[in-house]
Amino acid sequence: MSLSNKRVVIIGGTSGIGLATAHAAIDAGAEVVVASSRQASVDAALGGLPAETTGHTLDVLDTEAVAAFFEKAGSFDHLVYTAGESLSLMPVDGMDMDKARAFFEVRFFGALNVVSVAARYIRPSGSITLTSGSARTRPGAGWSVASSLCGATTSLAGALAVELAPTRVNVVEPGIVRSPLWNGMSAEDQQAMYDQQAAALPIGRVGEVHDVAQAFLYAMTQSFMTGASIPVDGGALLA
Ligand SMILES: NC(=O)c1ccc[n+]([C@@H]2O[C@H](COP(=O)([O-])OP(=O)(O)OC[C@H]3O[C@@H](n4cnc5c(N)ncnc54)[C@H](OP(=O)(O)O)[C@@H]3O)[C@@H](O)[C@H]2O)c1
C-alpha cells in the first residue's frame, strides 16, 4: 500500500490511533500533517515523528480556526479524522441531556465541521476516512448515546461519499483498542477492562493502535472503495 507523493492530514493525529496512522502513512511514503487541540500533544507527537512531519494545534469545534488551518495547509490527498474523547457510559434512566448532547460534539460535529471546509482542498482521487466504533452494532447496556454517535458517524460517511464523489469517504469502526483514550482510568482498571474484553473476543485480545492504523491505510489506498465501513474489532460482531 503506497502513499508515495501523497499528502495526508490527520486530525487527532497526535495520539493513539491517529498517531499510529501517521507513522503507518509515513512508512508508506506520505508527507503527513497532524493536528489536535493541545500544544503539548502536538509537541510530544512531533518528537517521535520524522522531522519533515508538521503539527498544528487545532480545536475541531472552532469554525474559524478550522477554516484558517485548511487555508494554510493548502491542497492535499487524504483526510483522516480520529479526534475524540473517552467514552462514558450513560444509563438512559435519568440521563443528563446536556451530557448526552455534548457527547456528539468532537466526534460527530467536529468531523462535520472539519469536512465542511477540508473537502474543497482534497485533490481528485483523494479520500476522507472518519472514525466510528463497534458500539454501533454491538452496544451494551448504558451505551445508547455512544452507539447512536457511532451510527450517526457511519451514516455521515455514507452520505458524504454520495455528496462529495468522486472523493471517496469511508469509516473505520474499531472495537476496544489499547490507547491513551482510556488514560482517565487507573492502569489497573484499564488492564482489567482490556482483559475482560479480550476474553469475550474470538481473537482473544483487544486491539492495538497499529491494528487500526492498517485499516486507515487501506481506506486511503483502496481506490475502488467508498461509502464503506471497516470493522477492526477482533470479531466483536460474533462475540
Ligand atoms: N481506543 C478505543 O478503544 C476506541 C474504540 C472505538 C472507537 N474509538 C474512537 O477512535 C478515535 C481515536 O481514539 P484513540 O483511542 O486514538 O484516542 P486518543 O489516543 O485519546 O486520541 C484522540 C485524539 O483526539 C484529539 N482531540 C481531542 N479533542 C480534540 C479537539 N477538540 N480538537 C482536535 N483534536 C482533538 C486528541 O488530542 P488533544 O488532546 O491534543 O486534542 C488526540 O490526538 C476516537 O474517536 C475514539 O472514540 C476508540
The ligand as an SDF file (V2000), in Angstrom:
LIG
                    3D

 48 52  0  0  0  0  0  0  0  0999 V2000
   -9.4690    3.3940   21.8030 N   0  0  0  0  0  0  0  0  0  0  0  0
  -10.5950    2.7140   21.6560 C   0  0  0  0  0  0  0  0  0  0  0  0
  -10.8400    1.6910   22.3290 O   0  0  0  0  0  0  0  0  0  0  0  0
  -11.6110    3.1750   20.6330 C   0  0  0  0  0  0  0  0  0  0  0  0
  -12.6600    2.3010   20.2990 C   0  0  0  0  0  0  0  0  0  0  0  0
  -13.6210    2.7120   19.3800 C   0  0  0  0  0  0  0  0  0  0  0  0
  -13.5450    3.9830   18.8300 C   0  0  0  0  0  0  0  0  0  0  0  0
  -12.5170    4.8020   19.1820 N   0  0  0  0  0  0  0  0  0  0  0  0
  -12.5020    6.1370   18.6050 C   0  0  0  0  0  0  0  0  0  0  0  0
  -11.3070    6.3170   17.8530 O   0  0  0  0  0  0  0  0  0  0  0  0
  -10.9380    7.7030   17.9080 C   0  0  0  0  0  0  0  0  0  0  0  0
   -9.4710    7.7930   18.3180 C   0  0  0  0  0  0  0  0  0  0  0  0
   -9.3310    7.1980   19.5870 O   0  0  0  0  0  0  0  0  0  0  0  0
   -7.9040    6.9810   20.2660 P   0  0  0  0  0  0  0  0  0  0  0  0
   -8.0180    5.7330   21.0280 O   0  0  0  0  0  0  0  0  0  0  0  0
   -6.8280    7.1660   19.2630 O   0  0  0  0  0  0  0  0  0  0  0  0
   -7.9320    8.2110   21.3080 O   0  0  0  0  0  0  0  0  0  0  0  0
   -6.7560    9.1860   21.8250 P   0  0  0  0  0  0  0  0  0  0  0  0
   -5.4600    8.4490   21.8900 O   0  0  0  0  0  0  0  0  0  0  0  0
   -7.2610    9.8200   23.0570 O   0  0  0  0  0  0  0  0  0  0  0  0
   -6.6440   10.2840   20.6650 O   0  0  0  0  0  0  0  0  0  0  0  0
   -7.6570   11.2480   20.4810 C   0  0  0  0  0  0  0  0  0  0  0  0
   -7.0750   12.4140   19.6920 C   0  0  0  0  0  0  0  0  0  0  0  0
   -8.0990   13.3950   19.5150 O   0  0  0  0  0  0  0  0  0  0  0  0
   -7.5550   14.6820   19.7890 C   0  0  0  0  0  0  0  0  0  0  0  0
   -8.6320   15.6010   20.1670 N   0  0  0  0  0  0  0  0  0  0  0  0
   -9.4780   15.5160   21.2450 C   0  0  0  0  0  0  0  0  0  0  0  0
  -10.2970   16.5780   21.2790 N   0  0  0  0  0  0  0  0  0  0  0  0
   -9.9730   17.3530   20.1930 C   0  0  0  0  0  0  0  0  0  0  0  0
  -10.4520   18.5820   19.6850 C   0  0  0  0  0  0  0  0  0  0  0  0
  -11.4660   19.2710   20.2960 N   0  0  0  0  0  0  0  0  0  0  0  0
   -9.8940   19.0940   18.5740 N   0  0  0  0  0  0  0  0  0  0  0  0
   -8.8780   18.4320   17.9530 C   0  0  0  0  0  0  0  0  0  0  0  0
   -8.3730   17.2660   18.3800 N   0  0  0  0  0  0  0  0  0  0  0  0
   -8.9280   16.7240   19.4890 C   0  0  0  0  0  0  0  0  0  0  0  0
   -6.5340   14.4100   20.9170 C   0  0  0  0  0  0  0  0  0  0  0  0
   -5.5220   15.3950   21.0520 O   0  0  0  0  0  0  0  0  0  0  0  0
   -5.6610   16.6910   22.0380 P   0  0  0  0  0  0  0  0  0  0  0  0
   -5.9070   16.1690   23.3980 O   0  0  0  0  0  0  0  0  0  0  0  0
   -4.3750   17.4050   21.8510 O   0  0  0  0  0  0  0  0  0  0  0  0
   -6.8110   17.4700   21.4870 O   0  0  0  0  0  0  0  0  0  0  0  0
   -5.9090   13.1190   20.3830 C   0  0  0  0  0  0  0  0  0  0  0  0
   -4.9080   13.4130   19.4070 O   0  0  0  0  0  0  0  0  0  0  0  0
  -11.9120    8.3870   18.8770 C   0  0  0  0  0  0  0  0  0  0  0  0
  -12.9540    8.9920   18.1590 O   0  0  0  0  0  0  0  0  0  0  0  0
  -12.4810    7.2200   19.6850 C   0  0  0  0  0  0  0  0  0  0  0  0
  -13.7810    7.4850   20.1850 O   0  0  0  0  0  0  0  0  0  0  0  0
  -11.5510    4.4230   20.0530 C   0  0  0  0  0  0  0  0  0  0  0  0
  1  2  1  0
  2  3  2  0
  2  4  1  0
  4  5  1  0
  4 48  2  0
  5  6  2  0
  6  7  1  0
  7  8  2  0
  8  9  1  0
  8 48  1  0
  9 10  1  0
  9 46  1  0
 10 11  1  0
 11 12  1  0
 11 44  1  0
 12 13  1  0
 13 14  1  0
 14 15  2  0
 14 16  1  0
 14 17  1  0
 17 18  1  0
 18 19  2  0
 18 20  1  0
 18 21  1  0
 21 22  1  0
 22 23  1  0
 23 24  1  0
 23 42  1  0
 24 25  1  0
 25 26  1  0
 25 36  1  0
 26 27  1  0
 26 35  1  0
 27 28  2  0
 28 29  1  0
 29 30  1  0
 29 35  2  0
 30 31  1  0
 30 32  2  0
 32 33  1  0
 33 34  2  0
 34 35  1  0
 36 37  1  0
 36 42  1  0
 37 38  1  0
 38 39  2  0
 38 40  1  0
 38 41  1  0
 42 43  1  0
 44 45  1  0
 44 46  1  0
 46 47  1  0
M  CHG  2   8   1  16  -1
M  END
$$$$
